[in-house]
């Protein structure tokens, strides 16, 4: 079974407990017994935890805070990137070259997940794709959260008019998961 670094689950739990405290009574009954256990226990940021906990939390938060269409997962990904890129991964933002920026960002993947491989393909100066391979358990809620994370990375790196879409997903039977992004350098 795939595993995810505790820092991702912890970040989502803190988001729920701090920012959505009034929603916590709605969220808890919707969670499986296993996921509730993680909501109530101490999570080590450096520890490894079962991957299904992350998408389950994302889906339940999306139902309570969003419309249940996983759009809130994209917003949660943006908020997560804002936190990550302002603290532990701030060095990623040191480049204005989109290819180098994305290459640096992809090194983060292996610090979060024990499966899969993420790579970026640069199509043009203002167009990239993120391709995730070898992650057959990937969940659409997680894919949308990742989509939001990369969008925010680009926005925090002096790009604007960022648009994105999911081209393929292993969760729907495709051989890889592919997210596509378009952007342009921010005008001063």
N, C-alpha and C positions, 0 to 999 in steps of 0.2 A: 504494500500500500504506500502511496506517495505520502511524503511528509512535508510540512511547512514550518518555517522558523517561527518560534514563539513571538517574536517581535511583531509579526503581521497580525496574529490573533490578538495579542495584547493591545495593539493600536486600535483595532476595531472594538474590543471590549471597553477600552478607555473612552472611545468616541461615544459608545452607547451609554456608559455610566455617567459621563460628564455632560456631554452635549444633549443627550436624549433621555436624561434621567426620568422625566415624566412618562416616557414610553416604555421604560423597563418593565413595568407590570404587564404590559401588552406583549412584550417580546419574550419574556421567560416561558410562559406556557406554550409558546409555539415551537420551542426548541426540543430536540431529542434529549434523552437522559444524558447521553455522553457529552453533548455540547453544553448542557446546563452545568455539568460538573466543571468544565473549564471556565465557565463564567463565574463560578463560586470559588475556585481554587486560585492559588498563586501560579501565574504563568511566568516561566523564565524566558526572557527575551532571546537568550542563546539556545534554548532547548528546542527539540524537534517534536512536533505534534501531528496527529493524523490530519491529512489534507482535508477530508470532508468537513471538518469543523469550520474552516474558513468560508467555503461557499454556502454552508448552511446559515452561518451568521449573516453573510451578505444578503442572502435571499430573505431572511426574516426581517432584517432592518429595512430592506427595500419594500416589503409588504406593509410594514408599520409606518415608515416615514415617507415612502413614495407611493406609487400606484400599483406595485406588484408587477411592473413591466421591465424591471431591472435597470431602468434609467437612473435610479438613485445610486446604483452600483458605480456608474460612471462618475457621479459627483463624489462619492466616497473615495474613489481612486484619485481624483484631483486633490481632495483634502489630504489623503495619505501622502501623495507626492509633495505637497506643500510642506508637510511636517518633515518628511525624509530629506528633502533637498535643502531644507533650511537648517538641518542639524547634521545627522550622521553621514549623509552623502553629499554635502555641500560642494565638495571638490569636483563633482561631476559637472557642475555648471561653469567651470573655468574655461570652456571653449566656445567660440562663436562659429566653429566649423561644424555643421550638422552631422557630418559623417563621424568625426571624432567624438562629438557629444554623445551620439547614440552608441558608439562602440563602448565608451566609458559606462554608459547606463546599462548596457547588456551584461557587464561584469557583475552587476548587482544580482542578477537572476540566481546564480548559484549560491548566493548568500541567503536567499529566501526559500528556495525549493531544492529538494534532493533528487528531483527527476526533471527531465526535459532539458531542452537547450534552446536558448533564444538568440536569434541573430537579426541584424538589420540589413536591409537591402536599400541602397540609395538609387532611386530612379532618375532623379534630376536634382537640381539645387534645392528644390522646394517640395520634394515628394519622396517619402520613404515607406517601407513596409517592415513590420516586425513579424518574423516567422518563428513560431514555437513548434518544436518537433519533440517527439518521444514523450508526450504527456497525455496518454489516452484517457486519463481520469479527469482531465480539465473540465471545469464547469463554466457555463456561459456567464454566470454571475461574476466569476473570477476574471474571465476574459474581458468583460465590460469594465471591471475595476481596473484592470491593466490598461485598457484603452484610455480611461480617464487619467491614469498615472502618466502615461506618455504624453497625452495632450498637455498636462500641466508642466511636465518637463520642458516641452517646447516653448510654452508661454513664459516660463521662468528664465528661458535662455535667449531672450530677445527676439522671439518670433511671434507673429500675430496671425490673425485670420486662420487659426488652426481648425481644420476639419478632419474627421476620421470616420472610419467604417470597418466593419468586420467582413472580410472577404471570404474566409474559410474558417471552419472550426472542427477540431477533432471531436468535439462533443456532439456534432451532427453527422459524423461519419467521414469527414474529410481526412486525408492523410496527415495534414498539418493544420495549425491554427495560424491565420494570417490577418493582421490588422494593418490598415492602410492610412497614412497621414499625409495631408497637404498643409503647407504653411508658407509664409513669406517673412523675410526679415522685417523687424519692426522699424518703422520710419521714425525719425527723431522729431 
